[in-house]
């Protein structure tokens, strides 16, 4: 298509694993041309993160690398470094997640590159950011979920802390990076100048705490775990039903009053202890057992039909196969396919934002390692077959 919102924008992706690749995948979905630069022979570490595999490719790698072209450059080689600088001279955005200071030693940092390319937007994603006492520590999603506080409020009331079931912190950092890059592109439209963006996983984690952090600010008390319940809203949790479980998310007093009417339990509203959210929070230990008893009377599907038809937020707890085949998900094109050069047709998750005039698209399958090295270097830098042969022999590409 010719009308993607970022068509004409070029991204050099020096990142690996998840946060950076997720960011650049989003930019690619929106039309940016993304050159994924990888180490010859091994590539992005997520290529080895299996099983499961689809053919010779890991499912993990395939999840965040579509709409990119892969070229291999050995950045320990001076010629490869020079090739990268030439590519960046024709690029708009660089995304990287090396340890702080690594690329400065190679003169591939923002300060060095922006001398020739003042309009360059350069985004670094690291565990702890470019400054502060932890800047040199390695940082991965799981350990920063632990360190950043979210695990202290996730999990059963009685039991160990729990991490989120996917590397959601990496995903969130990638989202913040993409948002910041888009803001920097707008700033560049106004001024002609690029800028440096510093994204830290720990900062991202702390930003997650929102109302939980403000509960602490308000009271000075350490927030506790509530399992699947909510610290500030009742009833807002999981209830066992006759055959499985139901997620109930009543957020207002009006919804709670309607709920009591729909389930034919006026007593649950007439009791003044339950008529305001603040009072329901105070008396949750009395109300929740009453609701648990109620919900065990019918199967989940019956409760979902009854409550959703009345506008009360409730739903089942779907497993992954169920949600991937859900009619709403399929209608929203959240499962799409793309043709891979060796694997054939593979499934991909769709892009979340639905643009009315400039839709995001899945144009390219996740690339094979170095699949586009020769074509990119020929087309972008005018290298000949002789040049490419020599660079391979010297271990540069």
MARPA-200769 format. One line per 3 residues: number of its first residue (from 1); their letters; for each residue x negated, y negated, z negated of C-alpha. Coordinates in Angstrom, 1 decimal. Each point is the difference from the previous one (the first is absolute). Layout:
<atoms>
NUM) a) X:Y:Z  ...
</atoms>
This chain:
<atoms>
1) xxx) 0.0:0.0:0.0  -1.1:-3.6:0.6  1.9:-1.8:-2.8
4) xxx) -1.5:1.4:-3.3  -0.5:-2.8:-2.5  -3.8:0.5:-0.3
7) xxx) -0.7:0.7:3.7  -3.3:-1.6:1.0  -1.4:0.2:-3.5
10) xxx) -3.1:2.2:-0.3  -1.0:1.8:-3.3  -3.4:1.6:-0.8
13) xxx) 0.8:2.7:-2.6  -3.0:1.0:-2.1  2.1:1.6:-2.7
16) xxx) 0.4:3.6:-1.1  2.4:2.3:-1.9  3.3:-1.8:-0.7
19) xxx) 0.4:-3.7:-1.1  -1.9:-1.5:2.9  1.3:2.4:2.7
22) xxx) 3.6:-0.5:-1.2  -0.5:-3.8:0.4  -1.4:0.3:3.5
25) xxx) 2.6:2.6:1.0  2.7:-2.6:-0.9  -1.8:-2.6:2.1
28) xxx) -0.2:2.5:2.8  3.7:0.8:-0.2  0.7:-3.7:0.5
31) xxx) -2.1:-0.1:3.2  -3.5:-0.8:-1.1  -2.8:1.8:1.8
34) xxx) -1.9:1.9:-2.7  -3.5:1.4:0.5  -0.7:2.5:-2.7
37) xxx) -3.8:0.2:-0.6  -1.1:3.4:-1.4  -3.3:1.7:-0.9
40) xxx) -1.1:2.4:2.8  0.4:3.6:-0.8  2.2:-0.4:-3.1
43) xxx) 2.3:-3.0:0.4  2.6:-1.2:-2.5  -0.2:2.2:-3.1
46) xxx) 3.7:0.8:0.1  -0.7:2.0:3.2  -1.3:2.7:-2.5
49) xxx) 2.8:-0.3:-2.5  1.8:3.2:0.7  1.8:2.3:-0.1
52) xxx) 2.5:-0.4:1.4  -1.2:-0.4:3.6  1.7:-0.5:3.3
55) xxx) -2.4:1.8:2.3  -3.4:-1.4:-1.0  1.3:-3.3:-1.4
58) xxx) 1.0:-0.5:-3.6  3.5:-1.1:-0.7  -1.4:-2.7:-2.3
61) xxx) -2.0:-1.6:2.8  2.9:0.2:2.4  2.2:-1.9:-2.4
64) xxx) -1.6:-3.4:0.2  -2.1:-0.2:3.2  2.4:-0.4:2.9
67) xxx) -0.2:-2.9:2.4  -3.8:-0.1:-0.2  -2.9:0.7:2.2
70) xxx) -2.9:1.9:-1.6  -3.6:-0.8:0.9  -3.1:1.3:-1.9
73) xxx) -2.8:-2.3:-1.0  -2.9:1.0:-2.4  -0.2:-3.3:-2.0
76) xxx) -3.4:1.1:-1.3  -1.3:-0.6:3.6  -0.9:-3.6:0.9
79) xxx) 1.4:0.5:3.6  3.3:1.2:-1.4  0.1:-3.0:-2.3
82) xxx) -0.6:-2.3:3.0  2.8:1.7:1.9  2.3:-0.5:-2.9
85) xxx) -0.8:-3.7:-0.2  0.7:-0.3:3.7  3.4:1.6:-0.5
88) xxx) 0.8:-2.2:-2.9  -0.9:-3.1:2.1  3.1:0.9:2.1
91) xxx) 2.2:1.0:-3.0  2.4:-1.8:-2.2  0.0:2.1:-3.1
94) xxx) -2.4:2.3:-1.9  1.2:2.3:-2.7  -2.6:1.9:-2.1
97) xxx) -0.2:1.9:-3.3  -3.7:0.4:-0.6  -1.4:-0.6:-3.5
100) xxx) -0.5:-3.7:-0.7  -3.3:-1.2:1.5  -0.5:3.0:2.4
103) xxx) 0.8:-1.9:3.2  -1.8:-3.1:-1.1  -3.3:2.0:0.1
106) xxx) 0.8:0.7:3.7  1.0:-3.6:0.8  3.5:1.3:0.7
109) xxx) 1.7:-1.9:-2.8  2.4:-2.9:0.5  -2.6:-2.7:-0.6
112) xxx) -2.3:1.4:2.6  2.6:0.8:2.7  2.1:-3.2:-0.4
115) xxx) -3.0:-2.1:1.1  0.7:1.1:3.6  3.6:0.7:-0.5
118) xxx) 1.5:-2.7:-2.3  3.5:1.1:0.8  -0.7:3.5:-1.3
121) xxx) 2.3:1.4:-2.7  -1.9:2.5:-2.2  1.7:2.2:-2.6
124) xxx) -1.8:2.1:-2.6  1.9:2.6:-2.0  -1.9:1.5:-3.0
127) xxx) 0.9:1.5:-3.4  -0.8:-3.0:-2.1  -0.6:-3.0:2.4
130) xxx) -3.1:-1.9:0.9  -0.6:-1.5:-3.4  0.5:0.8:-3.7
133) xxx) -1.8:2.5:-2.3  1.4:3.0:1.8  -0.8:-1.1:3.6
136) xxx) -2.6:2.8:0.6  2.0:2.8:-1.3  1.5:2.5:2.4
139) xxx) 3.8:-0.1:0.0  2.6:2.6:1.1  3.8:-0.1:-0.2
142) xxx) 0.4:2.5:-2.8  -2.6:-1.4:-2.4  1.3:-3.5:0.5
145) xxx) 3.6:1.1:-0.6  -1.4:1.2:-3.3  -2.1:-3.0:-0.8
148) xxx) 2.6:-2.6:1.3  2.8:0.9:-2.4  2.6:1.6:2.2
151) xxx) -0.7:3.5:-1.3  0.6:-1.1:-3.6  3.6:-0.7:0.9
154) xxx) 0.6:2.9:2.4  1.0:3.5:-1.1  2.1:1.6:-2.7
157) xxx) 0.5:-1.8:-3.3  -1.6:3.0:-1.8  -2.9:1.2:2.2
160) xxx) -3.0:-1.1:2.0  -0.2:-3.0:2.2  0.8:0.6:3.7
163) xxx) -1.3:-1.4:3.3  2.3:-0.8:2.9  0.4:2.9:2.3
166) xxx) -1.7:-1.7:3.0  -3.0:-2.3:0.1  2.4:-2.9:-0.3
169) xxx) -2.6:-2.4:-1.3  -2.0:0.4:3.2  3.1:-0.6:2.0
172) xxx) 0.9:-3.1:-2.0  -3.5:-1.4:0.5  0.3:0.6:3.7
175) xxx) 3.3:-1.8:0.0  -1.5:-3.0:-1.9  -2.9:0.0:2.5
178) xxx) 2.4:0.0:3.0  2.1:-2.8:-1.5  -3.1:-2.1:-0.8
181) xxx) -1.4:0.5:3.5  3.3:-1.2:1.6  -0.1:-3.1:-2.3
184) xxx) -3.6:-0.6:1.1  1.0:0.3:3.7  2.7:-2.7:-0.6
187) xxx) -2.6:-2.2:-1.8  -2.3:0.5:3.0  2.8:-1.1:2.4
190) xxx) 0.1:-3.3:-2.0  -3.7:-0.6:-0.5  -1.9:2.2:2.5
193) xxx) -2.0:1.5:-2.9  -0.2:3.5:-1.4  -0.6:0.9:-3.6
196) xxx) -1.1:2.7:-2.4  2.5:2.2:-1.8  -0.9:2.0:-3.1
199) xxx) 2.4:2.8:-1.0  -0.6:2.1:-3.1  1.9:3.2:-0.9
202) xxx) -0.1:-0.9:-3.7  1.6:-3.5:0.7  2.6:1.8:2.1
205) xxx) 0.7:2.4:-2.9  0.4:-2.7:-2.5  2.4:-1.9:2.3
208) xxx) 2.2:3.1:0.0  0.7:-0.4:-3.7  2.4:-3.0:0.6
211) xxx) 2.8:0.3:-2.6  -1.9:2.5:-2.2  -2.9:-2.6:-0.3
214) xxx) 2.5:-2.7:-0.7  1.7:2.1:-2.7  -3.5:0.1:-1.6
217) xxx) -0.4:-3.8:0.5  3.3:-0.6:-1.6  -0.4:2.3:-3.0
220) xxx) -3.7:0.7:-0.5  1.0:3.7:-0.3  -1.6:2.8:1.9
223) xxx) 2.5:1.3:2.6  0.9:3.7:-0.4  0.9:2.8:2.4
226) xxx) 3.7:0.5:0.6  -0.2:3.0:2.4  2.5:-0.6:2.7
229) xxx) 1.9:-2.6:-2.0  -0.5:-3.8:0.2  -1.3:-2.1:-2.8
232) xxx) 2.4:-2.9:0.7  3.1:1.5:1.7  2.5:2.7:-1.2
235) xxx) 1.2:2.2:1.5  -2.8:0.2:2.6  -1.5:3.5:0.0
238) xxx) 0.3:3.6:1.0  2.9:2.2:-1.2  0.3:3.8:0.2
241) xxx) 3.2:1.1:1.8  1.7:3.3:0.4  -2.4:1.1:2.7
244) xxx) -3.0:-2.4:0.1  -0.6:-3.6:-0.9  1.4:-3.5:0.8
247) xxx) -1.8:-3.3:0.1  2.3:-2.8:-1.3  -1.1:-3.6:0.3
250) xxx) 2.6:-2.3:-1.6  -1.4:-3.5:-0.1  2.8:-2.2:-1.1
253) xxx) 2.8:-0.1:-2.6  2.5:-0.1:2.8  -1.4:3.1:1.6
256) xxx) 0.2:1.8:-3.4  3.6:-1.1:-0.6  0.9:1.3:3.5
259) xxx) -1.9:3.3:-0.7  2.0:0.6:-3.1  3.2:-0.5:1.9
262) xxx) -1.0:2.2:2.9  -1.0:2.9:-2.3  3.2:-0.5:-2.0
265) xxx) -1.9:-0.7:-3.2  1.4:-3.3:-1.3  -1.3:0.8:-3.5
268) xxx) -3.6:-0.5:1.4  1.0:-3.6:0.8  2.3:-0.8:-2.9
271) xxx) -2.7:0.7:-2.5  -1.6:-3.4:-0.6  -3.4:1.6:-0.4
274) xxx) 0.0:0.7:3.7  1.5:-3.2:1.5  -3.2:-1.9:0.7
277) xxx) -3.3:1.3:1.4  -1.8:-1.4:-3.0  2.3:2.0:-2.3
280) xxx) -0.3:3.1:2.1  -3.8:-0.2:-0.2  0.3:-0.4:-3.8
283) xxx) 2.3:3.0:-0.2  -1.4:2.2:2.7  -0.6:2.9:-2.4
286) xxx) 3.8:0.1:-0.5  1.2:-0.6:3.6  -2.4:2.2:1.9
289) xxx) 1.0:3.3:-1.6  3.7:-0.8:0.8  -0.9:-0.6:3.6
292) xxx) -2.1:3.2:0.1  3.0:2.0:-1.1  2.2:-1.7:2.5
295) xxx) -2.3:0.6:3.0  -0.3:3.7:-0.7  3.7:0.4:0.8
298) xxx) -0.5:-0.2:3.8  -2.7:0.8:2.7  -2.2:-2.8:1.3
301) xxx) 1.8:-0.2:3.3  3.3:-0.7:-1.6  -1.4:-2.7:-2.2
304) xxx) -1.8:-1.6:3.0  3.2:-0.1:2.1  2.1:-1.4:-2.9
307) xxx) -2.4:-2.7:-1.0  -1.4:-1.2:3.3  3.6:-0.3:1.4
310) xxx) 0.6:-2.4:-2.8  -3.2:-2.0:0.6  -1.8:1.3:-3.1
313) xxx) -3.7:0.6:0.7  -0.6:3.8:-0.3  -1.8:2.7:2.0
316) xxx) -1.5:3.4:0.0  -3.7:0.8:-0.6  -1.0:1.1:3.5
319) xxx) -3.1:2.1:0.7  -2.2:-0.9:3.0  1.6:2.3:2.6
322) xxx) 3.4:-1.3:-0.9  -0.9:-3.7:0.3  -1.9:0.6:3.2
325) xxx) 3.2:1.4:1.5  2.4:-2.5:-1.6  2.3:-1.6:2.5
328) xxx) -0.7:-3.5:-1.3  -3.8:0.5:0.4  0.5:1.5:3.5
331) xxx) 2.3:-2.9:1.0  -2.5:-2.5:-1.2  -2.8:1.7:2.1
334) xxx) -2.1:0.6:-3.0  -1.1:3.3:1.5  -1.5:-0.4:3.5
337) xxx) -2.3:2.0:2.3  -3.1:-0.7:2.0  -2.0:2.1:2.4
340) xxx) -3.5:0.9:-1.3  -2.8:0.8:2.5  -0.6:3.5:-1.5
343) xxx) 2.9:0.7:-2.3  2.9:-0.8:2.3  3.1:-1.7:-1.5
346) xxx) -0.5:-0.9:-3.7  2.3:-1.6:-2.5  -0.7:-3.5:-1.5
349) xxx) 1.8:-2.1:-2.6  1.6:-3.0:1.6  -0.8:-3.7:-0.6
352) xxx) 2.1:-1.5:-2.7  0.6:-3.5:1.4  2.7:-0.1:2.7
355) xxx) -0.7:-3.1:2.2  2.9:-1.2:2.1  -2.3:-1.5:2.7
358) xxx) -3.5:1.5:-0.4  0.4:3.6:-1.1  -2.9:1.9:-1.5
361) xxx) -0.9:3.1:2.0  -2.0:3.2:-0.2  -2.0:-0.1:3.2
364) xxx) -3.1:2.1:-0.8  -0.5:3.2:-2.0  -2.6:0.1:-2.7
367) xxx) -3.2:0.2:2.0  -2.5:2.8:0.2  -3.4:-0.9:-1.6
370) xxx) -1.8:-2.3:2.5  2.7:0.6:2.6  -0.3:-3.6:1.3
373) xxx) -3.7:-0.7:-0.5  -1.0:0.0:3.6  3.0:-1.7:1.4
376) xxx) -0.1:-2.8:-2.6  -3.7:-0.7:0.5  0.3:0.1:3.7
379) xxx) 3.0:-2.3:0.2  -0.8:-2.4:-2.9  -3.8:-0.2:0.3
382) xxx) -0.7:1.1:3.6  -2.3:2.9:-1.0  -1.0:2.4:2.7
385) xxx) -0.1:3.8:-0.1  -3.8:-0.3:-0.3  0.5:-2.4:-3.0
388) xxx) 2.4:2.5:-1.7  -2.3:3.0:0.6  -2.9:-1.9:-1.6
391) xxx) 2.1:-1.1:-3.0  1.1:3.5:-0.6  -3.5:1.3:0.2
394) xxx) -1.2:-2.6:-2.5  2.9:0.9:-2.4  1.6:-3.5:0.2
397) x) 3.4:1.2:1.2
</atoms>
